[in-house]
Amino acid sequence: MGWSYRKSIKFGPFRLNLSRRGVGHSWGNRLFRVTRTADGRRTLSINLPGGFTWRKTSTRH
């Protein structure tokens, strides 16, 4: 098992994610969030009451 690193810094609805692979960012709240990872993937997350979650990830173009 290798080492990993992840740190998240919040600025209101904006979040900066630092990891070993690079820097990513996301914005939103508990119900709706858009994320851009360090390798360029985009994820749209919608969290509904009762534990239901919908996610759509698009690859880097």
All heavy atoms as TSV, in Angstrom:
chain	resi	resn	atom	element	x	y	z
A	1	MET	N	N	0.839	-1.173	0.000
A	1	MET	CA	C	0.000	0.000	0.000
A	1	MET	C	C	0.887	1.241	0.000
A	1	MET	O	O	1.783	1.376	0.809
A	1	MET	CB	C	-0.903	-0.027	1.226
A	1	MET	CG	C	-1.777	1.184	1.348
A	1	MET	SD	S	-2.795	1.046	2.811
A	1	MET	CE	C	-4.349	1.388	2.086
A	2	GLY	N	N	0.627	2.168	-0.930
A	2	GLY	CA	C	1.430	3.373	-1.032
A	2	GLY	C	C	0.863	4.516	-0.210
A	2	GLY	O	O	-0.211	4.442	0.370
A	3	TRP	N	N	1.608	5.582	-0.182
A	3	TRP	CA	C	1.201	6.783	0.536
A	3	TRP	C	C	0.237	7.598	-0.302
A	3	TRP	O	O	0.319	7.631	-1.520
A	3	TRP	CB	C	2.425	7.641	0.851
A	3	TRP	CG	C	3.288	7.036	1.895
A	3	TRP	CD1	C	4.314	6.157	1.694
A	3	TRP	CD2	C	3.200	7.230	3.298
A	3	TRP	NE1	N	4.862	5.804	2.878
A	3	TRP	CE2	C	4.200	6.451	3.887
A	3	TRP	CE3	C	2.369	7.984	4.110
A	3	TRP	CZ2	C	4.394	6.421	5.262
A	3	TRP	CZ3	C	2.571	7.947	5.477
A	3	TRP	CH2	C	3.570	7.171	6.033
A	4	SER	N	N	-0.661	8.277	0.367
A	4	SER	CA	C	-1.566	9.187	-0.332
A	4	SER	C	C	-1.691	10.469	0.481
A	4	SER	O	O	-1.364	10.503	1.665
A	4	SER	CB	C	-2.942	8.557	-0.530
A	4	SER	OG	O	-3.563	8.358	0.719
A	5	TYR	N	N	-2.158	11.520	-0.184
A	5	TYR	CA	C	-2.331	12.804	0.471
A	5	TYR	C	C	-3.563	13.482	-0.107
A	5	TYR	O	O	-3.777	13.468	-1.309
A	5	TYR	CB	C	-1.104	13.694	0.247
A	5	TYR	CG	C	-1.277	15.075	0.827
A	5	TYR	CD1	C	-1.141	15.281	2.195
A	5	TYR	CD2	C	-1.602	16.143	0.021
A	5	TYR	CE1	C	-1.315	16.540	2.736
A	5	TYR	CE2	C	-1.777	17.407	0.546
A	5	TYR	CZ	C	-1.631	17.599	1.913
A	5	TYR	OH	O	-1.817	18.841	2.438
A	6	ARG	N	N	-4.383	14.053	0.755
A	6	ARG	CA	C	-5.544	14.799	0.307
A	6	ARG	C	C	-5.865	15.857	1.343
A	6	ARG	O	O	-5.972	15.564	2.519
A	6	ARG	CB	C	-6.751	13.890	0.132
A	6	ARG	CG	C	-7.943	14.642	-0.420
A	6	ARG	CD	C	-9.044	13.667	-0.812
A	6	ARG	NE	N	-10.128	14.384	-1.447
A	6	ARG	CZ	C	-11.169	14.879	-0.799
A	6	ARG	NH1	N	-11.252	14.729	0.496
A	6	ARG	NH2	N	-12.104	15.521	-1.449
A	7	LYS	N	N	-6.012	17.076	0.892
A	7	LYS	CA	C	-6.359	18.198	1.760
A	7	LYS	C	C	-7.415	19.021	1.055
A	7	LYS	O	O	-7.312	19.283	-0.141
A	7	LYS	CB	C	-5.110	19.050	2.035
A	7	LYS	CG	C	-5.356	20.295	2.828
A	7	LYS	CD	C	-5.736	19.977	4.245
A	7	LYS	CE	C	-5.909	21.282	5.036
A	7	LYS	NZ	N	-6.467	21.074	6.318
A	8	SER	N	N	-8.428	19.439	1.779
A	8	SER	CA	C	-9.518	20.215	1.210
A	8	SER	C	C	-9.612	21.540	1.967
A	8	SER	O	O	-9.647	21.560	3.200
A	8	SER	CB	C	-10.824	19.428	1.336
A	8	SER	OG	O	-11.880	20.154	0.788
A	9	ILE	N	N	-9.670	22.648	1.226
A	9	ILE	CA	C	-9.781	23.977	1.806
A	9	ILE	C	C	-11.081	24.591	1.317
A	9	ILE	O	O	-11.317	24.661	0.107
A	9	ILE	CB	C	-8.586	24.862	1.401
A	9	ILE	CG1	C	-7.280	24.197	1.811
A	9	ILE	CG2	C	-8.706	26.247	2.019
A	9	ILE	CD1	C	-6.051	24.841	1.203
A	10	LYS	N	N	-11.935	25.021	2.255
A	10	LYS	CA	C	-13.246	25.554	1.890
A	10	LYS	C	C	-13.250	27.076	1.919
A	10	LYS	O	O	-12.675	27.701	2.806
A	10	LYS	CB	C	-14.307	25.049	2.850
A	10	LYS	CG	C	-14.533	23.571	2.783
A	10	LYS	CD	C	-15.608	23.168	3.756
A	10	LYS	CE	C	-15.739	21.670	3.826
A	10	LYS	NZ	N	-16.711	21.268	4.825
A	11	PHE	N	N	-13.922	27.666	0.925
A	11	PHE	CA	C	-14.163	29.104	0.832
A	11	PHE	C	C	-15.647	29.299	0.535
A	11	PHE	O	O	-16.017	29.547	-0.616
A	11	PHE	CB	C	-13.341	29.746	-0.294
A	11	PHE	CG	C	-11.869	29.556	-0.165
A	11	PHE	CD1	C	-11.215	28.603	-0.920
A	11	PHE	CD2	C	-11.136	30.338	0.709
A	11	PHE	CE1	C	-9.856	28.429	-0.819
A	11	PHE	CE2	C	-9.766	30.165	0.825
A	11	PHE	CZ	C	-9.127	29.214	0.066
A	12	GLY	N	N	-16.512	29.138	1.529
A	12	GLY	CA	C	-17.960	29.200	1.295
A	12	GLY	C	C	-18.387	28.022	0.455
A	12	GLY	O	O	-18.090	26.871	0.779
A	13	PRO	N	N	-19.080	28.241	-0.677
A	13	PRO	CA	C	-19.527	27.118	-1.511
A	13	PRO	C	C	-18.408	26.573	-2.407
A	13	PRO	O	O	-18.583	25.563	-3.070
A	13	PRO	CB	C	-20.637	27.728	-2.364
A	13	PRO	CG	C	-20.268	29.158	-2.464
A	13	PRO	CD	C	-19.624	29.514	-1.137
A	14	PHE	N	N	-17.252	27.205	-2.422
A	14	PHE	CA	C	-16.127	26.788	-3.256
A	14	PHE	C	C	-15.161	25.968	-2.423
A	14	PHE	O	O	-14.869	26.306	-1.275
A	14	PHE	CB	C	-15.416	28.018	-3.821
A	14	PHE	CG	C	-14.363	27.691	-4.822
A	14	PHE	CD1	C	-14.704	27.323	-6.114
A	14	PHE	CD2	C	-13.028	27.740	-4.488
A	14	PHE	CE1	C	-13.731	27.021	-7.044
A	14	PHE	CE2	C	-12.052	27.434	-5.398
A	14	PHE	CZ	C	-12.402	27.077	-6.685
A	15	ARG	N	N	-14.650	24.871	-2.984
A	15	ARG	CA	C	-13.704	24.001	-2.285
A	15	ARG	C	C	-12.499	23.746	-3.169
A	15	ARG	O	O	-12.639	23.404	-4.342
A	15	ARG	CB	C	-14.391	22.690	-1.940
A	15	ARG	CG	C	-13.533	21.767	-1.114
A	15	ARG	CD	C	-14.242	20.475	-0.825
A	15	ARG	NE	N	-15.415	20.706	-0.010
A	15	ARG	CZ	C	-16.379	19.819	0.173
A	15	ARG	NH1	N	-16.318	18.654	-0.410
A	15	ARG	NH2	N	-17.410	20.100	0.924
A	16	LEU	N	N	-11.318	23.905	-2.619
A	16	LEU	CA	C	-10.064	23.626	-3.315
A	16	LEU	C	C	-9.525	22.317	-2.766
A	16	LEU	O	O	-9.351	22.163	-1.550
A	16	LEU	CB	C	-9.077	24.764	-3.067
A	16	LEU	CG	C	-7.803	24.767	-3.882
A	16	LEU	CD1	C	-8.129	24.937	-5.358
A	16	LEU	CD2	C	-6.912	25.903	-3.414
A	17	ASN	N	N	-9.276	21.335	-3.640
A	17	ASN	CA	C	-8.831	19.999	-3.242
A	17	ASN	C	C	-7.389	19.783	-3.669
A	17	ASN	O	O	-7.082	19.828	-4.858
A	17	ASN	CB	C	-9.729	18.941	-3.876
A	17	ASN	CG	C	-11.180	19.138	-3.531
A	17	ASN	OD1	O	-11.518	19.250	-2.369
A	17	ASN	ND2	N	-12.010	19.209	-4.542
A	18	LEU	N	N	-6.522	19.556	-2.712
A	18	LEU	CA	C	-5.105	19.305	-2.974
A	18	LEU	C	C	-4.824	17.827	-2.756
A	18	LEU	O	O	-5.198	17.269	-1.730
A	18	LEU	CB	C	-4.235	20.133	-2.032
A	18	LEU	CG	C	-4.548	21.625	-1.978
A	18	LEU	CD1	C	-3.785	22.275	-0.836
A	18	LEU	CD2	C	-4.218	22.277	-3.288
A	19	SER	N	N	-4.182	17.206	-3.729
A	19	SER	CA	C	-3.842	15.795	-3.603
A	19	SER	C	C	-2.472	15.550	-4.207
A	19	SER	O	O	-1.848	16.454	-4.756
A	19	SER	CB	C	-4.881	14.918	-4.300
A	19	SER	OG	O	-4.795	15.071	-5.692
A	20	ARG	N	N	-2.036	14.325	-4.131
A	20	ARG	CA	C	-0.742	13.959	-4.691
A	20	ARG	C	C	-0.729	14.120	-6.209
A	20	ARG	O	O	0.278	14.421	-6.815
A	20	ARG	CB	C	-0.434	12.516	-4.309
A	20	ARG	CG	C	0.999	12.119	-4.534
A	20	ARG	CD	C	1.236	10.757	-4.012
A	20	ARG	NE	N	0.537	9.792	-4.858
A	20	ARG	CZ	C	0.827	8.511	-4.917
A	20	ARG	NH1	N	1.764	8.034	-4.153
A	20	ARG	NH2	N	0.166	7.717	-5.708
A	21	ARG	N	N	-1.886	13.949	-6.849
A	21	ARG	CA	C	-1.985	14.082	-8.305
A	21	ARG	C	C	-2.065	15.516	-8.792
A	21	ARG	O	O	-1.881	15.775	-9.966
A	21	ARG	CB	C	-3.219	13.342	-8.799
A	21	ARG	CG	C	-3.073	11.870	-8.678
A	21	ARG	CD	C	-4.275	11.213	-9.279
A	21	ARG	NE	N	-4.014	9.806	-9.483
A	21	ARG	CZ	C	-4.656	9.057	-10.323
A	21	ARG	NH1	N	-5.623	9.565	-11.044
A	21	ARG	NH2	N	-4.366	7.789	-10.443
A	22	GLY	N	N	-2.428	16.445	-7.914
A	22	GLY	CA	C	-2.540	17.838	-8.327
A	22	GLY	C	C	-3.642	18.570	-7.581
A	22	GLY	O	O	-4.034	18.187	-6.492
A	23	VAL	N	N	-4.157	19.617	-8.219
A	23	VAL	CA	C	-5.159	20.473	-7.608
A	23	VAL	C	C	-6.476	20.338	-8.367
A	23	VAL	O	O	-6.507	20.398	-9.588
A	23	VAL	CB	C	-4.697	21.949	-7.627
A	23	VAL	CG1	C	-5.755	22.854	-7.033
A	23	VAL	CG2	C	-3.385	22.105	-6.887
A	24	GLY	N	N	-7.553	20.159	-7.634
A	24	GLY	CA	C	-8.892	20.132	-8.207
A	24	GLY	C	C	-9.748	21.157	-7.482
A	24	GLY	O	O	-9.329	21.757	-6.496
A	25	HIS	N	N	-10.951	21.370	-7.968
A	25	HIS	CA	C	-11.837	22.304	-7.294
A	25	HIS	C	C	-13.284	21.877	-7.482
A	25	HIS	O	O	-13.609	21.107	-8.385
A	25	HIS	CB	C	-11.639	23.734	-7.814
A	25	HIS	CG	C	-11.937	23.893	-9.265
A	25	HIS	ND1	N	-11.012	23.597	-10.247
A	25	HIS	CD2	C	-13.056	24.270	-9.916
A	25	HIS	CE1	C	-11.553	23.818	-11.426
A	25	HIS	NE2	N	-12.800	24.231	-11.265
A	26	SER	N	N	-14.132	22.362	-6.587
A	26	SER	CA	C	-15.548	22.078	-6.686
A	26	SER	C	C	-16.337	23.230	-6.091
A	26	SER	O	O	-15.803	24.041	-5.337
A	26	SER	CB	C	-15.907	20.769	-5.973
A	26	SER	OG	O	-15.647	20.861	-4.603
A	27	TRP	N	N	-17.607	23.311	-6.472
A	27	TRP	CA	C	-18.488	24.318	-5.901
A	27	TRP	C	C	-19.880	23.732	-5.780
A	27	TRP	O	O	-20.253	22.824	-6.512
A	27	TRP	CB	C	-18.501	25.604	-6.725
A	27	TRP	CG	C	-19.039	25.450	-8.105
A	27	TRP	CD1	C	-18.338	25.112	-9.219
A	27	TRP	CD2	C	-20.399	25.574	-8.522
A	27	TRP	NE1	N	-19.185	25.032	-10.298
A	27	TRP	CE2	C	-20.452	25.327	-9.903
A	27	TRP	CE3	C	-21.582	25.892	-7.859
A	27	TRP	CZ2	C	-21.634	25.368	-10.614
A	27	TRP	CZ3	C	-22.756	25.931	-8.585
A	27	TRP	CH2	C	-22.765	25.678	-9.944
A	28	GLY	N	N	-20.629	24.229	-4.825
A	28	GLY	CA	C	-21.983	23.764	-4.608
A	28	GLY	C	C	-22.302	23.661	-3.136
A	28	GLY	O	O	-21.621	24.247	-2.293
A	29	ASN	N	N	-23.354	22.908	-2.835
A	29	ASN	CA	C	-23.767	22.707	-1.455
A	29	ASN	C	C	-24.027	21.218	-1.233
A	29	ASN	O	O	-23.602	20.398	-2.034
A	29	ASN	CB	C	-24.998	23.564	-1.140
A	29	ASN	CG	C	-26.139	23.310	-2.102
A	29	ASN	OD1	O	-26.300	22.216	-2.612
A	29	ASN	ND2	N	-26.924	24.328	-2.354
A	30	ARG	N	N	-24.746	20.888	-0.155
A	30	ARG	CA	C	-24.988	19.476	0.147
A	30	ARG	C	C	-25.886	18.798	-0.882
A	30	ARG	O	O	-25.790	17.591	-1.095
A	30	ARG	CB	C	-25.615	19.344	1.525
A	30	ARG	CG	C	-24.642	19.591	2.629
A	30	ARG	CD	C	-25.260	19.538	3.990
A	30	ARG	NE	N	-26.467	18.750	4.066
A	30	ARG	CZ	C	-27.228	18.657	5.123
A	30	ARG	NH1	N	-26.920	19.327	6.204
A	30	ARG	NH2	N	-28.305	17.920	5.107
A	31	LEU	N	N	-26.766	19.545	-1.530
A	31	LEU	CA	C	-27.697	18.947	-2.485
A	31	LEU	C	C	-27.144	18.865	-3.903
A	31	LEU	O	O	-27.450	17.934	-4.645
A	31	LEU	CB	C	-29.005	19.746	-2.503
A	31	LEU	CG	C	-29.771	19.781	-1.193
A	31	LEU	CD1	C	-30.990	20.684	-1.314
A	31	LEU	CD2	C	-30.185	18.384	-0.774
A	32	PHE	N	N	-26.340	19.842	-4.303
A	32	PHE	CA	C	-25.856	19.942	-5.680
A	32	PHE	C	C	-24.391	20.350	-5.667
A	32	PHE	O	O	-24.019	21.324	-5.018
A	32	PHE	CB	C	-26.692	21.011	-6.406
A	32	PHE	CG	C	-26.254	21.277	-7.812
A	32	PHE	CD1	C	-26.655	20.455	-8.836
A	32	PHE	CD2	C	-25.438	22.352	-8.096
A	32	PHE	CE1	C	-26.256	20.699	-10.139
A	32	PHE	CE2	C	-25.038	22.612	-9.385
A	32	PHE	CZ	C	-25.447	21.783	-10.405
A	33	ARG	N	N	-23.516	19.599	-6.364
A	33	ARG	CA	C	-22.092	19.915	-6.384
A	33	ARG	C	C	-21.506	19.591	-7.748
A	33	ARG	O	O	-21.818	18.564	-8.346
A	33	ARG	CB	C	-21.356	19.136	-5.303
A	33	ARG	CG	C	-19.867	19.420	-5.260
A	33	ARG	CD	C	-19.258	19.008	-3.946
A	33	ARG	NE	N	-19.745	19.798	-2.845
A	33	ARG	CZ	C	-19.272	20.997	-2.499
A	33	ARG	NH1	N	-18.299	21.528	-3.188
A	33	ARG	NH2	N	-19.765	21.643	-1.484
A	34	VAL	N	N	-20.633	20.470	-8.249
A	34	VAL	CA	C	-19.894	20.271	-9.494
A	34	VAL	C	C	-18.423	20.204	-9.130
A	34	VAL	O	O	-17.905	21.100	-8.460
A	34	VAL	CB	C	-20.153	21.412	-10.498
A	34	VAL	CG1	C	-19.316	21.218	-11.747
A	34	VAL	CG2	C	-21.619	21.514	-10.837
A	35	THR	N	N	-17.748	19.152	-9.565
A	35	THR	CA	C	-16.354	18.916	-9.203
A	35	THR	C	C	-15.494	18.794	-10.443
A	35	THR	O	O	-15.875	18.138	-11.414
A	35	THR	CB	C	-16.228	17.616	-8.372
A	35	THR	OG1	O	-17.086	17.708	-7.249
A	35	THR	CG2	C	-14.802	17.383	-7.920
A	36	ARG	N	N	-14.307	19.381	-10.408
A	36	ARG	CA	C	-13.288	19.214	-11.463
A	36	ARG	C	C	-12.059	18.633	-10.789
A	36	ARG	O	O	-11.484	19.257	-9.903
A	36	ARG	CB	C	-12.977	20.572	-12.086
A	36	ARG	CG	C	-11.985	20.527	-13.207
A	36	ARG	CD	C	-12.663	19.869	-14.423
A	36	ARG	NE	N	-11.877	19.988	-15.611
A	36	ARG	CZ	C	-12.129	20.821	-16.590
A	36	ARG	NH1	N	-13.120	21.653	-16.515
A	36	ARG	NH2	N	-11.393	20.825	-17.652
A	37	THR	N	N	-11.661	17.420	-11.164
A	37	THR	CA	C	-10.538	16.744	-10.523
A	37	THR	C	C	-9.209	17.215	-11.103
A	37	THR	O	O	-9.165	17.900	-12.127
A	37	THR	CB	C	-10.651	15.218	-10.683
A	37	THR	OG1	O	-10.613	14.909	-12.063
A	37	THR	CG2	C	-11.918	14.698	-10.059
A	38	ALA	N	N	-8.133	16.819	-10.465
A	38	ALA	CA	C	-6.798	17.218	-10.901
A	38	ALA	C	C	-6.464	16.677	-12.294
A	38	ALA	O	O	-5.722	17.307	-13.041
A	38	ALA	CB	C	-5.760	16.739	-9.891
A	39	ASP	N	N	-7.032	15.537	-12.664
A	39	ASP	CA	C	-6.740	14.972	-13.989
A	39	ASP	C	C	-7.742	15.408	-15.053
A	39	ASP	O	O	-7.710	14.922	-16.174
A	39	ASP	CB	C	-6.644	13.449	-13.931
A	39	ASP	CG	C	-7.916	12.779	-13.487
A	39	ASP	OD1	O	-8.901	13.488	-13.202
A	39	ASP	OD2	O	-7.935	11.545	-13.425
A	40	GLY	N	N	-8.659	16.341	-14.723
A	40	GLY	CA	C	-9.531	16.924	-15.716
A	40	GLY	C	C	-10.942	16.371	-15.798
A	40	GLY	O	O	-11.750	16.858	-16.569
A	41	ARG	N	N	-11.271	15.342	-15.013
A	41	ARG	CA	C	-12.625	14.807	-15.034
A	41	ARG	C	C	-13.594	15.777	-14.359
A	41	ARG	O	O	-13.231	16.471	-13.428
A	41	ARG	CB	C	-12.687	13.466	-14.305
A	41	ARG	CG	C	-12.053	12.352	-15.082
A	41	ARG	CD	C	-12.111	11.072	-14.312
A	41	ARG	NE	N	-11.286	11.251	-13.112
A	41	ARG	CZ	C	-11.403	10.530	-12.009
A	41	ARG	NH1	N	-12.316	9.609	-11.903
A	41	ARG	NH2	N	-10.607	10.740	-10.989
A	42	ARG	N	N	-14.829	15.806	-14.847
A	42	ARG	CA	C	-15.887	16.620	-14.243
A	42	ARG	C	C	-16.964	15.699	-13.701
A	42	ARG	O	O	-17.370	14.762	-14.374
A	42	ARG	CB	C	-16.525	17.521	-15.286
A	42	ARG	CG	C	-15.823	18.795	-15.451
A	42	ARG	CD	C	-16.671	19.705	-16.312
A	42	ARG	NE	N	-15.744	20.434	-17.165
A	42	ARG	CZ	C	-16.005	20.882	-18.353
A	42	ARG	NH1	N	-17.175	20.679	-18.884
A	42	ARG	NH2	N	-15.106	21.529	-19.027
A	43	THR	N	N	-17.442	15.986	-12.491
A	43	THR	CA	C	-18.502	15.196	-11.888
A	43	THR	C	C	-19.609	16.123	-11.402
A	43	THR	O	O	-19.337	17.098	-10.713
A	43	THR	CB	C	-17.974	14.363	-10.699
A	43	THR	OG1	O	-16.924	13.529	-11.156
A	43	THR	CG2	C	-19.072	13.519	-10.093
A	44	LEU	N	N	-20.830	15.795	-11.758
A	44	LEU	CA	C	-22.009	16.485	-11.278
A	44	LEU	C	C	-22.687	15.557	-10.286
A	44	LEU	O	O	-22.986	14.405	-10.616
A	44	LEU	CB	C	-22.952	16.796	-12.442
A	44	LEU	CG	C	-24.314	17.349	-12.100
A	44	LEU	CD1	C	-24.195	18.698	-11.413
A	44	LEU	CD2	C	-25.151	17.455	-13.357
A	45	SER	N	N	-22.917	16.032	-9.050
A	45	SER	CA	C	-23.527	15.217	-8.004
A	45	SER	C	C	-24.796	15.884	-7.513
A	45	SER	O	O	-24.800	17.077	-7.221
A	45	SER	CB	C	-22.582	15.050	-6.820
A	45	SER	OG	O	-21.373	14.477	-7.209
A	46	ILE	N	N	-25.855	15.088	-7.407
A	46	ILE	CA	C	-27.114	15.553	-6.825
A	46	ILE	C	C	-27.469	14.576	-5.706
A	46	ILE	O	O	-27.599	13.375	-5.943
A	46	ILE	CB	C	-28.226	15.611	-7.882
A	46	ILE	CG1	C	-27.847	16.597	-8.979
A	46	ILE	CG2	C	-29.543	16.001	-7.228
A	46	ILE	CD1	C	-28.799	16.628	-10.139
A	47	ASN	N	N	-27.589	15.105	-4.486
A	47	ASN	CA	C	-27.887	14.301	-3.306
A	47	ASN	C	C	-29.306	14.605	-2.848
A	47	ASN	O	O	-29.633	15.743	-2.535
A	47	ASN	CB	C	-26.900	14.618	-2.186
A	47	ASN	CG	C	-25.480	14.351	-2.592
A	47	ASN	OD1	O	-25.175	13.267	-3.058
A	47	ASN	ND2	N	-24.626	15.329	-2.455
A	48	LEU	N	N	-30.136	13.581	-2.812
A	48	LEU	CA	C	-31.529	13.733	-2.426
A	48	LEU	C	C	-31.743	13.219	-1.000
A	48	LEU	O	O	-30.977	12.382	-0.523
A	48	LEU	CB	C	-32.421	12.967	-3.398
A	48	LEU	CG	C	-32.332	13.393	-4.858
A	48	LEU	CD1	C	-33.154	12.458	-5.719
A	48	LEU	CD2	C	-32.792	14.825	-5.013
A	49	PRO	N	N	-32.771	13.707	-0.330
A	49	PRO	CA	C	-33.064	13.203	1.013
A	49	PRO	C	C	-33.311	11.691	0.999
A	49	PRO	O	O	-33.776	11.133	0.014
A	49	PRO	CB	C	-34.348	13.952	1.396
A	49	PRO	CG	C	-34.349	15.175	0.553
A	49	PRO	CD	C	-33.671	14.788	-0.732
A	50	GLY	N	N	-32.975	11.044	2.085
A	50	GLY	CA	C	-33.157	9.597	2.185
A	50	GLY	C	C	-31.953	8.811	1.730
A	50	GLY	O	O	-31.993	7.596	1.654
A	51	GLY	N	N	-30.842	9.483	1.402
A	51	GLY	CA	C	-29.619	8.791	1.017
A	51	GLY	C	C	-29.473	8.496	-0.462
A	51	GLY	O	O	-28.559	7.779	-0.867
A	52	PHE	N	N	-30.362	9.030	-1.301
A	52	PHE	CA	C	-30.270	8.798	-2.736
A	52	PHE	C	C	-29.297	9.794	-3.369
A	52	PHE	O	O	-29.342	10.988	-3.076
A	52	PHE	CB	C	-31.642	8.950	-3.393
A	52	PHE	CG	C	-32.606	7.901	-2.954
A	52	PHE	CD1	C	-33.560	8.188	-2.003
A	52	PHE	CD2	C	-32.545	6.625	-3.479
A	52	PHE	CE1	C	-34.446	7.219	-1.581
A	52	PHE	CE2	C	-33.426	5.649	-3.072
A	52	PHE	CZ	C	-34.378	5.942	-2.114
A	53	THR	N	N	-28.415	9.291	-4.218
A	53	THR	CA	C	-27.411	10.125	-4.875
A	53	THR	C	C	-27.371	9.790	-6.355
A	53	THR	O	O	-27.418	8.624	-6.738
A	53	THR	CB	C	-26.010	9.864	-4.270
A	53	THR	OG1	O	-26.052	10.150	-2.881
A	53	THR	CG2	C	-24.961	10.740	-4.912
A	54	TRP	N	N	-27.255	10.842	-7.180
A	54	TRP	CA	C	-27.072	10.681	-8.619
A	54	TRP	C	C	-25.782	11.372	-8.999
A	54	TRP	O	O	-25.546	12.514	-8.601
A	54	TRP	CB	C	-28.243	11.297	-9.377
A	54	TRP	CG	C	-28.109	11.181	-10.859
A	54	TRP	CD1	C	-28.427	10.107	-11.629
A	54	TRP	CD2	C	-27.606	12.174	-11.761
A	54	TRP	NE1	N	-28.157	10.371	-12.946
A	54	TRP	CE2	C	-27.651	11.639	-13.053
A	54	TRP	CE3	C	-27.114	13.460	-11.586
A	54	TRP	CZ2	C	-27.224	12.342	-14.170
A	54	TRP	CZ3	C	-26.691	14.166	-12.691
A	54	TRP	CH2	C	-26.744	13.609	-13.968
A	55	ARG	N	N	-24.917	10.667	-9.741
A	55	ARG	CA	C	-23.641	11.239	-10.189
A	55	ARG	C	C	-23.438	10.969	-11.655
A	55	ARG	O	O	-23.714	9.883	-12.151
A	55	ARG	CB	C	-22.481	10.628	-9.412
A	55	ARG	CG	C	-22.377	11.120	-8.026
A	55	ARG	CD	C	-21.081	10.675	-7.398
A	55	ARG	NE	N	-21.068	11.136	-6.028
A	55	ARG	CZ	C	-20.528	10.500	-5.037
A	55	ARG	NH1	N	-19.938	9.342	-5.255
A	55	ARG	NH2	N	-20.559	10.992	-3.825
A	56	LYS	N	N	-22.902	11.969	-12.340
A	56	LYS	CA	C	-22.557	11.831	-13.758
A	56	LYS	C	C	-21.128	12.336	-13.893
A	56	LYS	O	O	-20.835	13.486	-13.543
A	56	LYS	CB	C	-23.513	12.655	-14.608
A	56	LYS	CG	C	-23.080	12.826	-16.013
A	56	LYS	CD	C	-23.886	11.966	-16.916
A	56	LYS	CE	C	-23.477	12.322	-18.340
A	56	LYS	NZ	N	-23.633	11.260	-19.221
A	57	THR	N	N	-20.237	11.505	-14.391
A	57	THR	CA	C	-18.834	11.861	-14.575
A	57	THR	C	C	-18.512	11.898	-16.059
A	57	THR	O	O	-18.854	10.962	-16.796
A	57	THR	CB	C	-17.909	10.854	-13.872
A	57	THR	OG1	O	-18.227	10.842	-12.480
A	57	THR	CG2	C	-16.460	11.228	-14.037
A	58	SER	N	N	-17.883	12.976	-16.482
A	58	SER	CA	C	-17.441	13.070	-17.873
A	58	SER	C	C	-15.922	13.069	-17.886
A	58	SER	O	O	-15.278	13.637	-17.007
A	58	SER	CB	C	-17.994	14.323	-18.536
A	58	SER	OG	O	-17.519	15.473	-17.900
A	59	THR	N	N	-15.354	12.453	-18.898
A	59	THR	CA	C	-13.909	12.350	-19.000
A	59	THR	C	C	-13.324	13.612	-19.617
A	59	THR	O	O	-14.025	14.426	-20.202
A	59	THR	CB	C	-13.504	11.141	-19.861
A	59	THR	OG1	O	-14.084	11.274	-21.138
A	59	THR	CG2	C	-13.963	9.864	-19.214
A	60	ARG	N	N	-12.046	13.750	-19.509
A	60	ARG	CA	C	-11.339	14.899	-20.057
A	60	ARG	C	C	-11.326	14.825	-21.571
A	60	ARG	O	O	-11.098	13.788	-22.162
A	60	ARG	CB	C	-9.907	14.881	-19.516
A	60	ARG	CG	C	-9.111	16.051	-19.931
A	60	ARG	CD	C	-7.750	15.936	-19.312
A	60	ARG	NE	N	-6.911	16.992	-19.818
A	60	ARG	CZ	C	-5.641	17.103	-19.551
A	60	ARG	NH1	N	-5.059	16.242	-18.768
A	60	ARG	NH2	N	-4.949	18.082	-20.036
A	61	HIS	N	N	-11.563	15.947	-22.226
A	61	HIS	CA	C	-11.551	16.005	-23.700
A	61	HIS	C	C	-10.286	16.611	-24.209
A	61	HIS	O	O	-9.786	17.550	-23.814
A	61	HIS	CB	C	-12.738	16.800	-24.203
A	61	HIS	CG	C	-14.019	16.060	-23.981
A	61	HIS	ND1	N	-14.832	16.322	-22.912
A	61	HIS	CD2	C	-14.600	15.069	-24.663
A	61	HIS	CE1	C	-15.878	15.525	-22.958
A	61	HIS	NE2	N	-15.747	14.748	-24.023
